[in-house]
Amino acid sequence: MRNRLTSMALVLLLTATCTAFGAGGGQMPSSMPAPSRAPATPEDQARNDYNDGVRLVEKADRLSADASRQVDERKQSKTRSKAGQAYAAALKKFVHATQLQPSNYHAWNYVGYTSRKMGRYEDALAAYDRALGLKPDYAEAIEYRGHAYLGLDRLSDAKAAYLALFASHRQLASTLLAAMQAWVGEHRSNAAGVDTATLESFATWVSERSTIASQTASLTREGAASAWR
């Protein structure tokens, strides 16, 4: 009888112990090591920085667009300041990504984009040149570089960027042409160092290119696709 009671007590003790651990009610023995995590590779870190930067750029672009719609000057200034902070934070992410992975032409392109949005046009051009050195046919970098040329009033270079896009990527060419038209409008209201002859010559060129683009839109694959919608 005593042996039977002893056996039953052992069974109950073992059952209670197993139940406690199985339900998560007890602590794991301290002798079991915690699972280790492999350190991130430079490529993984670069990818994380790049993705974080893209999210910050999207936030900055939304804020910038919102600022342009603001009527109240105080609110507009505050929103633009927030956009600038987001662009600056994104720039740091992209710069770090290029340091970890110098061959990442997407990151170089975004270094240029964020620099340009912050008014740092020379830095932007240097970054676009790095991106295009890695991928010469990178259409987005060609377009963005065209915007930077406009920011520096380098009109001949901006024209060359447009013509390169017009031959290969009409949609991006159209975006750059719209920026050129906006540049003309802004400088007609405030020349800001551009002489009248240069301004009007560029305005005429932009107008002619707009006419050519509209006349030849149906001849391109993109234009044909839009015509059938």
Secondary structure as UniProt FT lines:
FT   HELIX           2..22
FT   TURN            23..24
FT   TURN            30..31
FT   HELIX           42..69
FT   HELIX           73..100
FT   TURN            102..103
FT   HELIX           105..117
FT   TURN            118..119
FT   HELIX           121..134
FT   TURN            136..137
FT   HELIX           139..151
FT   TURN            152..153
FT   HELIX           155..168
FT   HELIX           170..189
FT   TURN            192..193
FT   HELIX           196..216
FT   HELIX           217..219
FT   HELIX           221..227
//
